[in-house]
Amino acid sequence: KPRPTRAEVSDITNSVLDLSDATMTSGETTNGLFPTECARILRKIAEETELATSYKRIFEYKKQNIKAEKKALGAISLSFELTADIIAVDTDDIRLIQQLSALRPRAYICVFTDNPVVKNRTAVFFGVYCFPKHFLNNLDLFVATVGAQFIPKSRPEATVLHLETDSKSQILNHRVTHHSKS
């Protein structure tokens, strides 16, 4: 099996450090004999690089240097204070989701929507995962099943910051809950 060159590893690492939302392989890599292995290694390199990334420092820099709505800044700031694992938000507002993502929270952004346009448009946003709205009916079950993949194995429970929005995507309230992973 082929192994990536230092230059290829460096390219992937730099794309993560440059805060790219996604990475992709070139045609020559994808058309080779080991496209699945290539994608697995690309993901592993990206995940290892993300582990060494200081998302709090990135957020502090972005807070000073980009325009973002106060609701997005406040939500991400609160997620860092709480050491949230998951930011759960029930919205179809693509702009709000994009702003939350652009601020690079440490927590995963779990968007609960049944709107296929929202799912498709946010599929490449950093740290954003869309789920059907019915998962909101039982966050304990969500965390124990689907959400458990977002929480480090060393943590016995998950901290979820649930942002409640209105029809105009104004954040009306937030709830912090702790859920057992089992």
N, C-alpha and C positions, 0 to 999 in steps of 0.2 A: 504494500500500500504506500502511496506517495505521502510525503509530509510537507506541510507548508514551509516555504522559505522564510528567513528572517524578515525579508522585505514584505512578504504577504502578511505575516503576523503583525509587523509594524503598521501596515496600512489599516488593518482591522482595529488595532489598538488606538491609533490616531483618530479614526472615524468616531470611536466611542468617546474619546477624550474631547473631540471637537463638538460633542453633543448632537451627533446625527440621530435622527429619529429611526433610521433603518439602515441596514447594510445589504448589499447584494453581491452576487458573484458575477464574474465576467462570463462571456459566452464560452471561452476556451475551457474554463473550469467546469461550467455546467454541462458542457457536452463531452467531458472526459469520461473515463471509466468508473469514477467513484463520486458521482454528484451528491449522493446521500451522505457519504462520509465527509465530503467537503462542507456541506451545510452544517453537519454536527460539529465539526471542528471550528468553523466560523462562529457558531453559537457559543461554544465553550470559551473561546478566546474573548468574545464580547462579554460574557457573563463574568469571567475572571477580572477583566478590566473594570467592569462596573462595581465589583466588590471593593476595589481600591479607590473608587471615586468618592470624593467628599461632596455629597449632594447639598449639605447645609451651606458649604462655602459657595457653591454654584448659585444657590438660591439667594444668598446675601448679595452676591455680585449682581445678579439679574434684577433683584429688587431695586437696586440703585440705578440701573442702566437701561431698563426696558420699560415701555409703557404697558401696564397691565391694570385691569380694573381692581379696585380695592377689595371686592369680594373674593377674587382669585388669590390676591396677595395674602389676605387674612386667612383664607382656608389653608393655604400651604404653610403659612407661618404656624398656625395652630397644629397642623399635622406634625411639624417638627417638634413643637413643644411637648406634644403628647407621645412622641415616638410611635405614631400610628403606623400600622402595617398596611392598612387598606383605607382608602378614601372612597366611601360609597356615595354615589350621587345619582339621583333620579332626575334626569334631564334629557331633553332633545336639543339643547342649545350647543351647537358645534363650536361656536366661538368661546363659550365658557370652558368647554372640555379642552380646546386647544390652548387656552391661556393656562389652565391648571397644568397641562402637560409641559408647556414651554418653561414653566418655573422649576421644572425638574425636582419634584418631591421624591423623597426616599420611599414613600409609600406607593403602592400600586393604586391606580385610579380605576375603580370598578364602576362602570356606567351601566345603569339599569334602564333599558329602553327596549321597546318593541319596534322601533322605527328603523327599517332597513337602510335608509339613507344615512342616518347617524352612524350605524354600524359600519357601513362601507367607508364613509368619509373619515372616520376616526381610527380606522384599522392600522394606519401607519404612525399614529401619534405615540410618542414616547410614554411607556408605562400605562397605556390605556387598554382596558379590556372591557368588552361589552357583554352583557348578560341579559336574558329576558327579565321583564319586570317582576314576574311571579316569584323570583328569588328573594325579593325584598320582603315578602310575607313572612319569611323565617330566616333571619340573618344567622341564627345559630346553626341551622342546617347548611346554609351557604358556606359559612366559614369551615364547618366540619368536613364538608365534601369538596366543593370547587375551590373555595378560598384558602384551604390548607396549603395548596401549592405555592402561595405567595408569602408564607410565613416561615422563617427559619426553623429548622427542626429542633433547635435548642430552646425555643420558646414554647412554654406549655399552653399559652393562650395568645389570642390575637387582639390587638387594639384596633377598633374600627371607628373612624370618624365619619359619621353619616351626615351629609349635607342635605337638608330639606329645602327644595326650591319651589317657587310658585310658577304660574304659567308664563311669567316673563323672565324666568331663570334668576330671580332675585333669591339669594340665600336667606331664607326666613329663620332658620334655626339650625342648630347642629346638636347632635347627640354623640356621646362617646360611650361605646360599649366594649366590654371585654368578653370574648367568646372562647370557650374551651375548644381545642382542636380535635378532641375525641368525643 
